């Protein structure tokens, strides 16, 4: 995540002349395999973000929309250029540290599927190191339900279950 040329809105001043928090826009992908396992990336960040697992994705570049950013980020983080986004399934706004600045991030999540169970990621290790991705793995719903690990977004299991219930 750090060091990327992404779109962060310039902070404005509030009524007391104090700078308001910056807004960062990000596109993310809930990528499911044929067994409805979801791909997550682990970030071993210090406070305030802490260690957490997150869906692939990241900040919008200038002039880029959420879906384009989500698709680009997924390709950068996995090396896969054949994944097609299906539709937007969730929006989540939260406060986090990005590039040593506290920002309010507006995430838009898009569903996508791969036909390959537990598809392997390779050839992007340098990108993971520069982006702060410490690990990646496929998670089943049962594993998500039983983990004490921080998962972003917090509603992820509900979102996946809702998508599974769709005809």
C-alpha positions as CSV (number, residue, x, y, z in Angstrom):
1,X,0.0,0.0,0.0
2,X,2.7,2.6,0.8
3,X,4.3,4.6,-1.9
4,X,1.6,4.2,-4.6
5,X,0.5,7.0,-6.8
6,X,-3.1,6.9,-5.7
7,X,-5.9,9.5,-5.5
8,X,-6.1,11.1,-2.0
9,X,-8.3,14.1,-1.8
10,X,-6.7,17.3,-0.5
11,X,-7.9,18.0,3.1
12,X,-10.1,21.0,3.6
13,X,-10.5,23.2,6.7
14,X,-13.4,22.8,9.0
15,X,-15.2,25.7,10.7
16,X,-12.5,26.0,13.4
17,X,-9.7,26.2,10.8
18,X,-8.5,22.7,11.5
19,X,-7.6,20.4,8.6
20,X,-10.1,17.7,8.0
21,X,-9.0,14.1,7.5
22,X,-7.9,13.2,3.9
23,X,-10.1,10.9,1.9
24,X,-8.6,7.9,0.0
25,X,-10.6,6.0,-2.6
26,X,-9.9,2.3,-3.1
27,X,-11.3,-0.5,-5.3
28,X,-11.2,-4.0,-3.8
29,X,-12.0,-7.5,-5.0
30,X,-13.8,-10.3,-3.2
31,X,-12.3,-13.2,-5.3
32,X,-13.9,-16.6,-4.7
33,X,-12.7,-19.9,-6.0
34,X,-15.1,-22.8,-7.0
35,X,-15.5,-23.8,-3.3
36,X,-16.3,-20.3,-2.2
37,X,-12.9,-19.8,-0.6
38,X,-11.8,-16.2,-0.6
39,X,-8.4,-14.8,-1.4
40,X,-7.0,-12.6,1.4
41,X,-3.7,-10.7,1.8
42,X,-2.0,-10.2,5.2
43,X,-0.5,-6.9,6.3
44,X,1.7,-6.9,9.4
45,X,1.2,-3.2,10.1
46,X,1.7,-1.5,13.4
47,X,-1.0,0.6,15.1
48,X,-3.4,1.9,14.2
49,X,-4.0,-0.6,11.3
50,X,-2.4,-3.6,13.1
51,X,-2.0,-7.0,11.6
52,X,-5.0,-7.8,9.4
53,X,-6.2,-9.8,6.4
54,X,-7.7,-7.9,3.5
55,X,-9.1,-8.6,0.1
56,X,-6.8,-7.6,-2.9
57,X,-7.2,-4.0,-3.9
58,X,-5.9,-0.5,-3.4
59,X,-6.1,3.1,-4.2
60,X,-7.5,4.7,-7.3
61,X,-5.0,6.4,-9.6
62,X,-6.0,9.9,-10.9
63,X,-8.8,9.6,-13.4
64,X,-9.5,5.9,-12.5
65,X,-12.8,4.6,-11.4
66,X,-13.3,2.0,-8.6
67,X,-13.9,-1.0,-10.8
68,X,-10.8,-0.2,-12.9
69,X,-8.7,0.2,-9.8
70,X,-10.0,-3.0,-8.3
71,X,-9.2,-4.9,-11.5
72,X,-5.7,-3.3,-11.8
73,X,-4.8,-3.9,-8.2
74,X,-5.9,-7.6,-8.4
75,X,-3.7,-8.1,-11.4
76,X,-0.7,-6.4,-9.7
77,X,-1.1,-8.4,-6.5
78,X,-1.7,-11.8,-8.1
79,X,-0.2,-11.6,-11.6
80,X,-3.6,-12.8,-13.0
81,X,-5.0,-10.8,-15.9
82,X,-7.9,-13.1,-16.7
83,X,-10.2,-12.3,-13.8
84,X,-13.4,-10.5,-14.7
85,X,-15.2,-8.4,-12.1
86,X,-18.9,-9.3,-11.8
87,X,-20.6,-6.5,-9.8
88,X,-20.2,-4.2,-6.8
89,X,-21.3,-5.9,-3.6
90,X,-20.3,-3.6,-0.7
91,X,-19.0,-0.2,0.4
92,X,-17.0,0.4,3.6
93,X,-15.6,3.6,4.9
94,X,-13.0,3.4,7.6
95,X,-10.1,5.3,9.1
96,X,-6.5,3.9,8.7
97,X,-2.9,4.9,8.3
98,X,-1.7,5.1,4.7
99,X,1.8,6.3,3.7
100,X,2.3,7.7,7.3
101,X,-0.9,9.8,7.1
102,X,-4.3,9.0,8.8
103,X,-6.9,8.9,6.0
104,X,-10.6,8.0,5.8
105,X,-10.7,5.3,3.1
106,X,-13.8,4.7,1.0
107,X,-13.6,1.1,-0.2
108,X,-15.9,-0.3,-2.9
109,X,-15.9,-4.1,-3.2
110,X,-16.5,-6.1,-6.4
111,X,-17.2,-9.8,-6.6
112,X,-15.1,-12.0,-8.9
113,X,-14.6,-15.7,-9.4
114,X,-11.8,-17.9,-10.5
115,X,-12.4,-21.4,-11.9
116,X,-9.2,-22.7,-10.3
117,X,-9.4,-24.0,-6.7
118,X,-6.8,-22.4,-4.4
119,X,-5.1,-20.8,-7.4
120,X,-1.4,-20.2,-6.7
121,X,0.2,-16.8,-6.8
122,X,3.7,-16.5,-8.2
123,X,6.0,-14.0,-9.8
124,X,4.8,-11.0,-7.7
125,X,7.0,-11.4,-4.6
126,X,8.8,-8.1,-5.1
127,X,5.5,-6.3,-5.5
128,X,4.2,-7.9,-2.3
129,X,7.4,-6.8,-0.4
130,X,7.1,-3.2,-1.6
131,X,3.4,-3.1,-0.9
132,X,3.7,-4.6,2.6
133,X,1.9,-7.8,1.8
134,X,3.4,-10.3,4.3
135,X,1.4,-13.4,3.2
136,X,-1.6,-14.5,1.2
137,X,-4.0,-17.5,1.5
138,X,-7.4,-18.8,0.5
139,X,-9.9,-18.9,3.4
140,X,-13.0,-21.0,3.7
141,X,-16.1,-19.6,5.4
142,X,-15.6,-22.0,8.3
143,X,-12.1,-20.6,8.8
144,X,-13.3,-17.0,8.6
145,X,-16.0,-17.8,11.2
146,X,-13.6,-19.3,13.6
147,X,-10.5,-17.0,13.3
148,X,-9.5,-14.4,15.9
149,X,-7.5,-12.6,13.2
150,X,-8.7,-9.2,12.0
151,X,-10.5,-9.5,8.6
152,X,-11.2,-6.4,6.5
153,X,-14.0,-5.7,5.8
154,X,-15.6,-7.0,9.0
155,X,-18.8,-8.0,7.1
156,X,-16.9,-10.3,4.6
157,X,-18.5,-13.6,5.6
158,X,-22.0,-12.1,5.4
159,X,-21.2,-10.7,2.0
160,X,-20.0,-14.1,0.7
161,X,-23.0,-15.9,2.2
162,X,-25.3,-13.4,0.6
163,X,-23.7,-14.0,-2.8
164,X,-23.9,-17.8,-2.4
165,X,-27.7,-17.4,-1.8
166,X,-28.2,-15.6,-5.1
167,X,-29.7,-17.7,-7.9
